[in-house]
Amino acid sequence: MKVIKFGFSLFGINTYVVVDEPTKSCAVIDPGMIDREEEEALTGYISRNGLKVTHVINTHLHVDHAIGDKYVSELFKVPVVGHKADEPLGERIQQQATMFGMAERVEAVSLNSYLDDGDEVKVGDGRLMVLHVPGHSPGSIALYDPDGKFVITGDALFAGSVGRTDLPGGNYSQLIKAVKDKLLTLPDNTAVYPGHGPATTIGQEKKYNPFLH
């Protein structure tokens, strides 16, 4: 499958559209749009390319990754899915937003169905395998395409870093174990698309990420 990245202004969030090109089906992952211009950037791309959105997938339910859930879900009439352990974060997302003075923009996020470790999400003829990587949040997941040789890691793994664990539900030792067990065991040539910042590879992070040594 093909990965299209959008960089939006809320904490420099990376929102991804994963496209199965033969069927033109796609999933929107971590919609972080905060205004009309950003919403139109995402939906304009989808419209211009004749894509059919099948899911909104959250790698986790911190506000920057989920603020656009309701907009995309209602516009395209598709479910919002993520890990059950993060549902309390979705219910309290307005409290998260209050910390940044933007509560009026946010509504509570409800998951329509749950994803867990080992599940597969079908996107047209493509598939995303769900890897549970808790630590940044209790329900953080990564989405791995073995055929496309990429993994979308949310805020678990970055280029040269890992997710912060000082937010509610964070656990540093749990995060490091999950990253090593679930992500660093992927092939070295797997592209890593994180929730913030530039892409990297599993091999690069194995060798040089100072948090993983």
C-alpha positions in Angstrom: 0.0 0.0 0.0 1.0 3.6 -0.5 1.4 6.1 2.4 0.6 9.8 2.1 1.8 12.1 4.9 0.1 15.3 6.0 1.9 17.6 8.5 -0.6 19.5 10.6 0.0 22.4 13.0 -1.1 20.9 16.3 2.2 19.8 17.8 3.5 19.0 14.3 1.3 16.0 14.1 1.7 13.6 11.2 -1.6 12.4 9.8 -1.4 9.5 7.3 -3.6 8.3 4.5 -2.8 4.6 3.6 -4.1 3.8 0.2 -4.7 0.4 -1.5 -4.2 1.7 -5.1 -5.9 -1.1 -7.0 -9.2 -0.6 -5.2 -8.7 3.1 -4.2 -9.7 2.2 -0.7 -7.9 4.1 2.1 -7.7 4.5 5.9 -7.1 7.8 7.6 -4.7 7.4 10.5 -4.5 10.0 13.4 -6.4 12.9 11.9 -4.9 16.0 13.5 -6.6 18.8 11.6 -7.5 21.9 13.7 -9.0 24.3 11.1 -10.9 24.4 7.8 -7.7 24.8 5.8 -6.2 21.6 7.2 -9.5 19.7 6.8 -9.6 20.8 3.2 -6.0 19.7 2.6 -6.9 16.2 3.7 -10.4 15.9 2.1 -9.2 17.6 -1.1 -6.5 15.0 -1.6 -9.1 12.2 -1.0 -11.6 13.7 -3.4 -9.1 14.6 -6.2 -7.8 11.0 -6.2 -11.2 9.3 -6.1 -10.5 7.5 -2.9 -12.9 5.7 -0.7 -12.3 6.0 3.1 -13.0 2.8 5.0 -11.7 3.6 8.5 -10.4 6.2 10.9 -7.7 4.5 12.9 -6.1 6.0 16.0 -2.7 4.8 17.1 -3.7 6.3 20.4 -6.2 8.9 21.8 -4.1 11.9 22.8 -5.8 15.1 21.5 -3.3 15.9 18.8 -3.9 12.5 17.1 -7.7 12.4 17.5 -9.0 16.0 17.2 -10.1 15.3 13.6 -11.8 12.0 14.3 -15.4 13.2 14.4 -14.9 15.3 11.3 -13.6 12.5 9.1 -15.9 9.9 10.6 -19.0 11.9 10.0 -18.0 13.2 6.5 -17.2 9.8 5.1 -19.6 7.8 7.4 -16.9 5.4 8.6 -16.0 3.9 12.0 -13.4 5.1 14.4 -11.2 2.3 15.6 -8.4 1.9 18.2 -7.4 0.0 21.3 -9.9 -0.3 24.1 -7.3 0.6 26.7 -7.2 4.2 25.4 -11.0 4.7 25.5 -10.8 6.6 28.8 -8.4 9.1 27.0 -11.0 9.6 24.3 -13.7 10.2 26.8 -11.5 12.9 28.5 -10.2 14.4 25.4 -11.8 17.8 26.2 -9.8 17.9 29.4 -6.7 17.2 27.4 -7.7 20.1 25.0 -8.3 22.5 27.9 -4.6 22.2 28.8 -3.9 23.9 25.5 -6.7 26.4 25.5 -8.7 24.7 22.7 -11.5 22.8 24.4 -14.1 24.5 22.2 -12.8 22.7 19.2 -13.0 19.2 20.6 -15.7 16.6 21.3 -15.2 13.3 23.2 -14.1 10.5 21.0 -15.9 7.2 21.0 -14.4 4.1 19.4 -16.9 2.2 17.2 -14.8 -1.0 17.5 -11.6 -2.1 19.1 -8.2 -3.3 17.8 -5.9 -5.5 19.7 -2.5 -7.1 19.2 -2.5 -9.5 16.2 -5.6 -8.1 14.6 -5.6 -7.2 10.9 -7.3 -4.1 9.4 -8.3 -4.6 5.8 -7.9 -1.6 3.5 -9.2 -2.8 0.1 -7.0 -5.7 -0.8 -4.3 -4.5 1.6 -3.8 -5.2 5.3 -2.5 -3.5 8.3 -1.4 -5.7 11.2 -2.0 -4.3 14.6 0.9 -4.3 17.1 0.1 -3.3 20.7 3.0 -1.1 21.9 1.8 0.4 25.3 3.9 2.8 27.3 3.2 6.2 25.7 -0.4 5.5 26.5 -2.0 2.2 27.6 -3.6 1.5 24.3 -0.9 2.7 21.9 -0.7 0.6 18.7 1.5 0.5 15.6 0.2 -0.5 12.2 2.4 -2.8 10.1 2.1 -3.5 6.4 4.4 -6.5 5.7 3.8 -6.3 2.0 4.5 -2.5 1.8 7.4 -2.9 4.3 6.3 0.0 6.5 5.1 0.5 10.0 3.1 3.5 11.4 4.3 3.9 15.0 2.2 6.8 16.4 4.2 8.2 19.4 5.9 4.9 20.4 9.0 5.3 18.2 10.5 8.3 16.5 13.7 8.9 14.5 16.3 8.9 17.3 13.8 8.9 20.1 10.8 7.3 21.8 7.5 8.6 23.1 7.2 10.6 26.2 5.9 8.7 29.3 5.1 11.6 31.7 1.4 11.9 30.6 -1.4 10.0 32.3 -1.1 6.2 31.6 2.6 6.5 30.5 5.1 3.9 31.6 8.7 4.2 30.4 9.9 0.6 31.1 6.7 -0.8 29.4 7.3 1.4 26.4 10.9 0.4 25.9 10.0 -3.3 26.3 7.2 -3.0 23.8 9.3 -1.1 21.2 12.0 -3.7 21.5 9.7 -6.7 21.4 7.2 -5.5 18.8 9.0 -3.0 16.6 12.7 -3.8 16.6 11.9 -7.4 15.7 10.5 -6.2 12.3 12.9 -6.4 9.3 15.6 -3.8 9.2 14.4 -2.4 5.9 11.0 -1.6 7.3 10.2 2.1 6.9 9.0 3.8 10.1 6.4 6.5 9.8 6.1 8.2 13.3 3.4 10.5 14.7 5.8 13.4 14.7 9.0 14.2 12.8 10.7 12.5 9.9 10.6 8.9 8.7 13.3 6.4 9.6 13.8 2.7 9.4 13.9 -0.1 11.9 17.6 -0.8 11.1 18.5 2.8 11.7 16.8 2.9 15.1 18.3 -0.5 16.1 21.8 1.0 15.5 21.5 4.6 16.6 18.5 5.3 18.8 20.1 6.2 22.2 16.9 5.2 24.1 17.1 1.6 22.9 20.6 0.8 24.0 
